[in-house]
Amino acid sequence: MSEAGGRGCESPVPQRARWSLVAATAAFCLVSATSVWTAGAEPMSREEKQKLGNQVLEMFDHAYGNYMEHAYPADELMPLTCRGRVRGQEPSRGDVDDALGKFSLTLIDSLDTLVVLNKTKEFEDAVRKVLRDVNLDNDVVVSVFETNIRVLGGLLGGHSLAIMLKEKGEYMQWYNDELLQMAKQLGYKLLPAFNTTSGLPYPRINLKFGIRKPEARTGTETDTCTACAGTLILEFAALSRFTGATIFEEYARKALDFLWEKRQRSSNLVGVTINIHTGDWVRKDSGVGAGIDSYYEYLLKAYVLLGDDSFLERFNTHYDAIMRYISQPPLLLDVHIHKPMLNARTWMDALLAFFPGLQVLKGDIRPAIETHEMLYQVIKKHNFLPEAFTTDFRVHWAQHPLRPEFAESTYFLYKATGDPYYLEVGKTLIENLNKYARVPCGFAAMKDVRTGSHEDRMDSFFLAEMFKYLYLLFADKEDIIFDIEDYIFTTEAHLLPLWLSTTNQSISKKNTTSEYTELDDSNFDWTCPNTQILFPNDPLYAQSIREPLKNVVDKSCPRGIIRVREESFRSGAKPPLRARDFMATNPEHLEILKKMGAASSIDAEDGLRFMQEMIELSSQQQKEQQLPPRAVQIVSHPFFGRVVLTAGPAQFGLDLSKHKETRGFVASSKPYNGCSELTNPEAVMGKIALIQRGQCMFAEKARNIQNAGAIGGIVIDDNEGSSSDTAPLFQMAGDGKDTDDIKIPMLFLFSKEGSIILDAIREYEEVEVLLSDKAKDRDPEMENEEQPSSENDSQNQSGEQISSSSQEVDLVDQESSEENSVNSHPESLSLADMDNAASISPSEQTSNPTENHETTNLNGECTDLDNQPQEQSETEEDSNPNVSWGKKVQPIDSILADWNEDIEAFEMMEKDEL
């Protein structure tokens, strides 16, 4: 949301008559805060801000240009294989594919970004393409939530800026509300989803056939997430206000009213998922991250856009509950809606990174600074924000799909404070994107922030949000061709004009049936920041808040931050027994265990927490026995380290986490299965040998290639079609004998990852790789040998080149990737030769074991703990025939075309409720 959205200024102005009053009040809050923050800060020079802004422009051109060249009219770009992702033509990724509707998603999602970045000519061309090419009547089942925020929001944002440009008189003179008519068409296609007794929409709908018809293939769902049903009001109300068709706003309001009435009355919290027919909460945990996040956001922003005080009252009621129960500065931890003093989990997901920005909009700056700083420390540790991390800042889910929420909060904190510290944060984000995510055909999501491996995915929200917030962060007012203070940002960062608040107001603005809780006024002392209160004559106030959090991620003995009842401490009672402190030989501890669940509700609460902690400790002990994933990085021309493959480790041979990485050219062994003495030792001497899985033990293969002089080995799965994207990694076990004689590193690649190396050999002959525990920085000297990017040199006023070139790698048609979306479910590939395997079930991902972590054992002592992802351990001996890769030569586009998406990111989301 733009700064005109008001910093959440809640001046008691009932039923505001003009939107300009909103902007004026917001501007007052902004100026008041900024004037104090800048007093003690050294600002970034205008020249450096311009340089960074130009860098953002070049990055956008790299992403958008490659989408238009290699993917359009497909919904999204697959940046590793330089092709488009088309629904039905790629292996299913589960729920994450519900965002794709064969409607050129990335182009529509990027429309208003083009205008914000001053690319008005490109915007006009893009609008013409949308009107000419996009079809909204496809026989495809899509997410109502994703289609609303990305497509309907994108069309409305494009329309908002199209009429603005037309009024200016230079561009879009031909425009006659065509985007608005498409938005209206799409709105009517979404309306059948609301045909429920509750008014909550079905989570999915068929664009052509609607709901519950046999040909629709949807309409049998019973549950939806709170955010899915509660993130409609901005787009639907804007559509009603633009067109005069009130039905859209009416339906969205009814859904919000129902969610409000179903809140848990004693805690004023809402759950994650709800039954759309009965209104019963299905998942009763509550937080501010995945599944709920934008519900809270839209309550506050609906007040700003529509001028309806009931939305503000609801938001304040929920916000009071969030700060009372969920906020544990700097953390935000999920709790149970019926027992809000009890944590529902001990990890946080990346989507909550939007919340500091929302707190800024409300005017509650201090906790926003604290949580944002904590998140920044996690980013500095891992380069990106993992999809989930624990309360002691270990990686829980290692993926990162280039989410923009942290950049969003960074932008709002800077606009509210003027503190140049946040410009430096933005600079770090730019550097990390260029250094670790940039690939020849765009920007690739991170499959694992610990190893630096990529996935073949560039979501539309990356162009819709990330570049918009980063550009605005460094832009001065004169750098933007319109006044962004006149608009509000949707959750997808689409722009809606504030003047809609006074247009077509035929909807009742007050829900007289709603009940509101009497709130503690102290909760709102910081609403609409007053500098005399927020900044008590101390220009370094923000720095003083951040300073204690500088080392929060790297504390010497981190402990999960878990709520302790304040009432117990005030009354002098002992704190509850924690699992980490429990000793079976302590009679007092045994007596406490007997009381848990029997004496009182408080004891029952302690018992539930104790059991949860014991389960987690047990899981940690099991994980100690597992090895982490490794990385195979292709460093030769034309890859230069930009392609990183996730590899399984071995329980024998050189430990890459304790020794320097191994670098060398690859060569195929003969025989390819490596089960006997090699007949081509001269070919593998001093190189990394490629061997095929099957017919003998892994350790036997390692000995044979080591005896031939190989400096390392990569075992490639012979199960065609297998991939780390769809199957859990496994570690290669020994042969039950002493394996100390094996001195070389051994790694395992599934078939799809191995095919990338094999096809690179066919294409380039000489292929050099790096075997390591984590992907290394790219070789700048080799990078400089590439042709520098010529894209948009006119935008690079500083004349400096981005470190990563945009020269294309001839990798055509590969489908790599993974995860995620809030409700994605994993698709597992079975391994044909697991008969003799010591199988280990996959578990959630955890932190990089090469880092020196400490935790607390059962006796409360600090001990080292490598918390790693679980893998399957295999002792290989199978009867599959020896299959040489050389006998079936395929072009890279046919071999890699069906590389399945890794959708493990949220596989535990539906299983984590206690």
N, C-alpha and C positions, 0 to 999 in steps of 0.2 A: 504494500500500500504506500502511496506517496506521502510525503510529509504533510500535504494538505489533508490527508486523512485524519490528522489532528493530534498526533501524539497522544491520542486518547483523552483529549481535554474534555472534562465532563462538567462544564459550566452548566448550571441549572437553567437551561433555555428551553422551555416546553414548546414542542411542536414548532421548530424553527421555520420561519417563513422563507428565508433565503439561504441558499447554500454558501453564499459569500461569507456569511457570518461564521460558518464552520471553518472556512479557510483562514479567516482573519484571526479567530481564536487560536487555531493551530499555529499560525505563524507567530503569534505572541509567545506561545510556549516555546517554540523553536528558538526564537531570538533570545528569549530570556536565558535559556540554557546555554546556548552557544557563546553568548557574550562573556560568560564566566569561565567556561572551559578553556577557551582560547587564550585566556589571560596568562596561564602558566605553562602553555605548551608552545613548542617551536614548530611552526607550520611547515608543511612540505611546500617546496617552491612551485610556482605556477608551471615552470618548465618541466619539472619531474612529473607533475600531475598530468600534463599534456602528453608526455612520453608514455606514461602508463595507460592513459586513455586510448592513445593510438595503438598501443599493444593489444588492448582489448578489441579494438576494431579489426586488427589483423587476425586475431584469433577467431573472431566471429566469421570473418570472410573465409577462413580456412575450413571451418565447420560447415557453414551454410553453402559455400561454393562446392564442396565435395558432395554434400547432400544433393544439390541441384544437378551436379554432373553425373554422379554415379547411382543415385537412388531414386530421384523424382521420376514418376509420381508415386512411388511406394511411400508407405507411412513413415518409415525411419531408415536411416543409413546404418549399414553394418561396416564400421570403419576399418576393420582388419582385412576384410575381403573386398572392400570397395564395391559394394553392391547394395541394393535396396532390400529391406525386409518386407515381404508381402505375406499377409495372413493366409494360411493354408498352403503356402509354397515352402515354408520352413517347418522344421519339427516344432511341435507345440511346446511352449514354455509354461503352460498352465495359465493361471489367472492373469499373469503379467501381459499376455497377448490380448486381453480384453480391451486394452486401450487402442488397439489397431482395428480400424474399420474400413480399410481401403479407401480412405478419403484424404490422402496426402497430409497426414497428421502433422508432420514437422513443418510443412509450409504454412499451414493455417496457424499453428502455434507460434510461428515466428513473425507474423505479420506486423504487430505493433512494435516488436523489437527493432525492425528495420527503421521505423520512424524515429524511435528514441535514439538510435545510433546515427541519425541524420542521413539515412540511405533512402531518400524519398523516391528517387528514380527506380531503385530496386523494389521498393514497396509498390509502386504503381504497376510494375511488371508482374509482381507476385499476385496482386489482386486480380489482374487480368487472367493469370494462369488458373487461379482458384475458380473464377467464374466460368472459365472455358472447360476445365478438366475435371473438377471435383464432382463426384456423384454421391449423394447422401441416401440413395435408395438401394443400398447393397444388401444382399442376403447374408448378413453376418451378425453374430451375437456380440454386442459390445457392452462395456461397463457404463452404466448410467452416470456414475460419478466421474469417471475419466473423460467421457464424451462431453459432459457438461463443462468441466473446468478447462479442458484443452480445446475442444472444437467449438462448442457454443461460445465459450469465453473468448477464444481466438477470433471468431467471426465478429463478435460484438466489439472487441478491442480494435480490430481492423476497421470496423465501421466508424467507431468513435473518432479515430484519427483520420480516416478518409474525409469525413465531413469537416473536420478541423482544417485539413489541407485545402479542401475545396473553398472554404471561406477565405483562406489567405490569398487565393486567386492564382496560384502558379501551377499547382499540381491537381490531379484528380478532377478536372473540370467536367469530365464526361460522366463522373460517378453519379448514380441516381438510386442510392440505397440498395444496391444489389446484394451486398454482403448481409445487410439486415434481413432481406427477404430469404436468403439462405438460412440465416439464424432462426427465423420464424418457422421455416420448413422443418428444421432439425428439432426445434422446440416441440412442435406438434408430434413428431416421431417419438419423442421421449415421454410424452404425457401418458400413454397407456401403462407405463410402469407404475403409475400412482394408483392404479385400480386395485386398492387393498382396503380392508375395513379400517385400518389405522390411518391411512393417508401416507404412510412411509412407502417409498418406492421399492419395487423389486430391484435387486442389484444389477440385473442385466436385462437387455432388451434386444430384439432383432430389429435392425433398422428397416427392414422391408416388411416383416410380418408381425411385428409387435410382440405380444405376450400370449402365452398359453395355447396358441394354435399349434397343431401338430408340426407344421412346417417352421414354426418359430424356434423350436429346440430350446426353449427357455420358459420360465414362468413357474417352475416347480420349487424354486428356492424358498426357504422360510426365514432366513436370517440375512441381515445386512449390518454393516458397521455403522457406528454413530456418525462418523465423518461422512460416510457415503450418503446418508439420508439428510444430514445437516449442513451440507456444503452446496446448497443450490440457490439460496435466496438472492445473492448478488446478481448472478447471471439471469435467473428467471425474472427477478424484479426489474432488472435493466431491460430485458426483452419486452416486458409489459409496458414499461414507461416509454420505450422507444416506439412501440407499435400501437399502443392503446388497447391491446388485448390483455385484459386483466387476469385471464385464467392461469397464466404461468406464475405470477406472483402469488395468487391464491393457493395454488398447489404447494409451492415452496413454503409458504407461511404455515399451512396446515401440518406439514411434516415437522417443522420446527416446534410448533405448538405441542405436537404429540410427544416429541422427545423431552420437552420441558416438563410436561405433566408426568412423565415416567421417570424423572430423576429420582434418586433415592432421597427421600425427604429429610432423613436425619442428618445425612452427610452433604446433601446437595451436589452429589457427584453422579456422573453417568457412567455406564459400563462401556465396553468396547464393541460388543455386538448385541443386537436386539432382534427378537422375533417380529417380523413385519405384520403378522396377523394378530398375535395376542398381546404384543407389547412387553412380553417377559424378557428380562435380561438374560442372554445366553452366556456371555462372558462378563463376569461381575468385577473384573479388575478395571481400574481407572487410572489414567495418567494424562499426559499432554502430548504423547507421541503418536505412533501409528494407530490408526483406527478411530481416534477421537480428535486429533490436533485441529483440523480446520473447522470443526463444529464451533469451538470457542472463538476462533478467529472470525468466523462469519457473524457471530452474534454482535461483536464489537463493531465490525465494519458495516453491518446492516444498519446499525444506529447512525453511523456517520453518513452513509449514502442515502438512507431513506428518512432520517429524522424521526424515527419511532423510538420513544423513550423506553418502551417495554423491552426492546432488545438490549439496551444498556442495563436495565435493571436485572435482566437474566444473566448477562455477562458478569456483572458485579457480584451476584450471588454465587455463581460458579467460581469466580476468581477468588473470592473469600475462602471457599472450600479448598481450592488448589493451594493457596498460600498456607492454609491451616494444616493440610494433611500431606499433600504431594511434594511441596517445596521443602527440601532439606538442603539449603544452600551449601555448596553451589549445585547440588544434585536435584534432580526431579525424578522421583521414584514412584512407580505404580503402587497403588494400594487397593484394598478390597472396599467396594462401595458400602457394604454393610458393616465392615469393621475397619474404618479408615486409618486407625492407628497401626494396622498390621500391613507390612509391605507385602505386595503380591510377587515381587521378584527383586533380584539384586543386580539387575542390569538395565541399561537405558538404550533406546534405539535412536538412530541418527535423525529421525524426523522431528524430534523435539527441539532441534536446533533453531526452529522458527520462533520458539517461545520468547527468547529475549527480545526479538523484534516486536512481538505483540505487546510485551510489557512496556516497551518504549512508547508504543502507540497509546497505551493506557496512561503512561506517565510514571510508572513504577520503575525508576531507573536503576536503583541499587542492585536488586536481585538480577536484573538484566545484565548488568556489568559482571556480576559474579558468575552466572552460568555461562555467559559468552566466553569469559576468560578460561574457565575450566575446559570448555570445548576446544578453545584455541590451543591449550596445552596438549590435549589429546592429538590434535592435528599436527602440531610440531613434532610429536613423537612418531607418528605413523604417516606423515605427509598428507593424508586425507582422513576424514572422519569415518571410522568403520561403521557398518550398518548397525552394530550394537557393541557395547562395551560394558564391562562390569563396574561396580562401585569402587573397586580398587584399580580401575582403568586398564584392565586387561581386555584384549580383543575377544569379543563374544561371537560376532559374525564378522568375517573379514572382508566382505565385499564392500565396494563403494561405487554406485552407479552415477557418479558425478552429480550428486544432489546439490541444489542451490540454497538450501535453507540457512546454512551458516553465513553465506555471502549476503543473504537478505538481512539477517540480524546485524551483520557488520555495517551494512549501509545505513540502517535506521539508527544504530548507535552513533555513527559518525554525524548524521544529519541532526540528531538531537543534542549532541555534545560539542561538535566541532573539534574533538580531540584527534590530532593527527596520528595518534597511536593506531587508530582504526584504518587509516590509509596504509600504514605499514602492514597491518593484517591482510588487507586486500592485495597488497603487493606480493605477499607470501603465497596467497591463493593463486595468483597469476603465474608465479614462478613454478609452483608445484604442478599446475595443469600443463604447462609447456614442457616441463622436465620429465614428468612421469606418465601423463595421459595422452600427450600429442603423438599421433601416428600419421603416416603419409596421407591417409584419406579422412582425416578428421581428428576426433578425440575419442579414445576408447575407455570405457568404464574399467575400473579395477576389479579383477576377480579376487585378488587377495592383497590387502594393503601391506601385509608382512613380507611377501615375496616380490611384490611389484608386478605380478602377472596380470594380463589384460583379458577382457572378454569382448566379443564382437558386438558391441552395443553402444549406441549413442542416442539416448532418449530425447524425445522432442522437448522435454522441459529444460534440457541443458541450453538450448537456444532461446527458449521462451523466457527463462528466468536468469540463468547464471550471467550471461553477457549483459543483460539489462541492468542488473544490480551492480555489477563490477564497473560498467561504464558510468553509471550515475554516481557511483562512489567518488570517481575522480573528476567528474565534469563540473564546471561552473555553470551558473545559470545561463550565461551567454552561449554556452556550448550546445544547448538544446533549443530546437527551433520552435518549441511551444512551452507554455508554462505548466510544468508537471504538477504544480501545486493545485491545479484545477481538476485533478483526477485521483481516483482511488485505485489501488492495486488489488486484484483478486488473488486468490491463493496460488494461481498459476502466473501471477504478475501481469495479467492483462489489465488494460486501462479502461476505466469507466468514468464518465464525466460526473462531477458532483452536482451539476445542475439538474440531474435526473430527480433529485429530491423534491423538486417543485413541479415536475411534469407528470400529467395523467394520474393525479393522486385520487384514485377512486377506491383504494383499499382502506379499510378501517385500520387506523394506526395504533389502536390500543386493545390489547387482549384483556378484556375486563374479567375473564374467568380465571386468569392466572393468579397465583398466590406468590407473594414475595416474602422472603425471610427478613426479619429485622436484623440489620447488619451492624457490626461494630464499626463506628465511624473512623476509628483509628486506622483501619485498613486502607482508607482512601485519603489519608493525609498527604500522600505523595502524588495524588492525581493532579494533572496539569502542573508540572513542576514549578515550584516557587523557589527561586534561587536562594532566598534567605533561609529556607528550610533544607533544600536539597544540597546546596553548596555553602556550608557555613563559613563564608569568608576564606575558603581554602581552594585555590585554583588547582591544587593537586589532588582534589577529592577522589576523582576516578582512579588515579594511580594508587592512592592509599587503599582502595577497595581491591584492586587487582593484585597488589604486591603479595599479600599472604597466599595467593593462589598460584604464584609463579612455579612452585615446585610440587604442586599437589599431585601431579601425575607420577613424579619420580621420587616420591617419599621412600625412605629406606625400608620402612616396614608398613606397607599400605594395608589397611583393613577396610573391609566393606563398611560403608557408613550406613548404619541401620538405626532406625528411630528408637529412642528410649522414652518411655512415658514420663513426661515432665511431672505428672502428679506423684509418681513414685518417689522421685528425687526430692520433691518439695516436702513430702511427708517423712522423709528419712528412711524409706524402705530400701532394701538392697536391690540393685539392678537385677533383672532376670538372668538366669543361667544361660550362657551362650554355648553353642556346640563346640566352638574352638577352645573353650576353657574346661570342658567336661573331662573328668577323670573317673574311670569305673571303680577305682579303688578308694574314692573319697565317699565316706558314708553320707556326708551332708548333700553331696550331689545326687546320690541315689535317693535320698529322702525327697529332694525337690522333684525328681522325676516322678515319684509316686503321686505327688500332689497335682501334677500337671493334668488338666482336663477334668479333675474331680472336685476341687475346692470351690472354684469360682470361675466366672467368665474371663477374668484377667489371667488366671492360671491356665485356662484353656487356650487363650491367645498365646501365652508363653510356650505352651506345649506345641502348638502348630508351628510357631516360629522355630522352635528347637528342632522339630522334625525336618523342616525345610533346610535348615543349616546343616544338619547331619547328612542329608541327601547330597547337598552340594559338596561337602567335605569328602564324602565317599567318592563322588564323581571326580574330584580333583586328584585323589590318590590313584584312581584308575588311569587318569590321563598322564600321570607322571611316567607311566611305562611306555607311552607312545612317542613316536618320533614325529617331528613337524614336517610339513610339505617342503620340498626343495624347488629350485628354479633352474630351468634350462633356458638360457638367454642367447639368441642368435646375434652375434656381434659383427659378422662379416657383412660386406656390401651385398645388397643395398639396405640391410636391416639395421645395422649399427646399434644393436641393443634395444630396438623398439618393439621387438616381438619376444615376449616372455611366456614360457610354457610352464604350467604347474606339473611338477614331477613327484613321484612317490620315492621315499628314501629306502635304504637297505639297513638291516640290523648288523651288517658287517661291512668291512672295508673302511676307507678314510671317512671320518666324520666331518662333513663340510661346515658344521657349526663351530668346530674347534680349530680347523685348519684353513689356510688360504684356499680360495676357490681354485678350481682346475679349468684351464682354458686350452683349447686345442681344436684342430680341424677334425671332422668326423669321417669315418670310413666304415663301410659295411664289411662284416667278417664273413669268412667262408670256412665252413658251412655257416649259413646265416643263423642257425639256432645256437651256435657256439657250444654244442654239446660234445665236441671232440677237438683234438688238436687242430689249430687253424692251418689251412692250406695256403693262406695269403698273409703270412706274418709281416712281410715287407710293406703291405698296404696299411696295416694298423699300427706299425711301429711308431711310437711317439704321438699317436693320435687317440681320439676317443672312439672306441669301437661301438658300432651299432649291431645289436644282436636281437634276434626274435625270441619271444617267449615260447616255451614249450619243450617237451621231450626230456628235460633233465632239470636238476636243481639250479636255482639262481647262483648259488655259490660255485657250482661246477662251471658255469658259464664264465663267472668272474675269474676263476683260476686260469681257464684256457686263454682268455684274451690278455690276462696279465702276463702269462708265460710268453705270449707273442709280442710283448713289448708295449701294449696299449697303456695309456696313462689314465684311462677312465672308461666306463662303459655305460651305455644307455640301452636298457631292455625295452623293446617295443611290443606292446600287446598284439597277439595274433588273433584276437577276437575282433573281427572287422566291425567297425561302427562304435566300439567302446570309446568313452570320453570321460575326462574328469568333470565335464560339465554336467553329466547325468549320473555318474557313479562316484561313490566316495573313494578317495585315494586309499591305497593300501601300502604297507611297507613289506619289502622283500625279506623273508626270514632266511636264516642259514639252513644248513643241511643236517643239523643235529650234531655236528662234529665241531672241532675247534676251527674257527675261521680267522684266527689271528694272522695266518699267512697271507690273507688278502689285504693288500695295502692300497689299492686304488679305489676311488669313489665309484659307486654304482647307483644309478637312478632308473626309475621306471616311468615310462610314458604310455598312456593309453593309445589306442590305434589312431584316433583323430589327431592328437598332438604329434605323434610320431610321423604321421603323414606330412605334416608341415615341413619337417626336416628332410624327409625323403624326397619330397617334391622340390625343395630348394636345391638339393643336390642335382637333380635332373636339370634344373633350370640354370644353375650357376656353377656346378661342378665342385668348386671349393667353398665349403661352408664351415665357418668357425663358430664354436659355441662356448659358453661359459657355464660351468656347473657350480652352483653356489647355494647357500642357504637362503639368500635373498638377492633379488635383482640388483645389479650395480648401476651406478650412473653411466650414462652413455659416454662413449669416447669422443670428446670434443674435436680432436684432431681428425678423426675419421668422419665425423659429422660435417666438418668444414669442407671435405672433399665433394660433398653433394652440391648440386646446383641450388643456390639460395632461392627461397620463395619469391616469385615475382608478383604474387597476388597483392593487389591493393597497395602498391608502393606509394601511391599518392596519399594514402592515409597515414603512412609512416613518416611523419614530418621530421622525426628525429634522425631518420636515415639509418637506423640501426636494425639489424635483422634479428628476428626471433631465433633462439638457439636451435630449435628443431626445424628442419627443412620440410617443405611440403612436397618434395619430389615423391612421386608415387613408387611404391614397391610393387613389383609385378606379381602380387598375390591377388588373383581374381577368383572370386567365388569360394569363399570359405565361410563356414558358419560356426563361429566360436561364441561362447558367452555363457551367461549364467542367469540366475536368479530373477528377480525379486519383485516387487509389488507386495503390498501388505499381506495378501492372502495367497501367495504362490504356494504350490505344493510340489515336492520333488518328484522327478521322474527318474526312477532308478533303472540302470542297466544291469542285468544279471551277468555274472562272469561264468563262462562255460566250464572253466577248469578250476573251480573252487573246492573240488573234492578233498584235496589234501591240505587245504588252507586252514590256518589257525585264524578263524574269522573274528573280527572285532567290529561291533556295530558302530556306525558313524555317530558323531556327537557334534554339539555346537562348537564353533571355532573359537580359539582363544589366542592369547598373545604370542608374539614372536619369542620362541624359547631361547633365541640367541641373546636376548636381553637378560640382564641379571635381575630377575624378579625375586621378590621376597614375599612371603605370606606368613600366616600364623598356623602352627600345628595345633593338635588337640590339647597340648599342654600350654598353649599361649605363647610359645617361643617363636622368634623369627627364624624362618628357615627358607632356603632357596626352593623355588617351585617353578618348574617350566610347565606352564599350562597350555597344552597343545591340542590341536585338532585330532580327533580319533581317526584311525585309519585301519584298513583291513590288512592283516599280516598274512602273507602267503608263503608257504613252503611249496615250491613249484615242482611238480612231477606229474605231467599229464601225457596223455596218449595221442594228442593231436598230431597229425602228419606234419612233416616239415614243409612249410609253405614259404617259398622264397618271394620276397617282395618284388624281385626283379622280373618275375614271370608274368606279372599283371601290371603293366605300365598304364597309368591313367593320367590325363592332364589334371592340373591342380584344381581347375574349376569343378571337375566331376568328383574328385576325391573329397574335396572339402565342402561341397555344396550343402551337405546335411549335418554339419557340425552342430550338435544340439546345444541349446541354451542351458546354462547352469542356473537353476532356480532354487538353490539351497538357502538363499538369504533369509527367507522368512518361514522355513519349513517347521520351525518349532513354535511359531506364533500361536497356532491353534492348540498346542499341547502344553503350554507353559502354565495354564491356570492350575492352581493347587486344588 
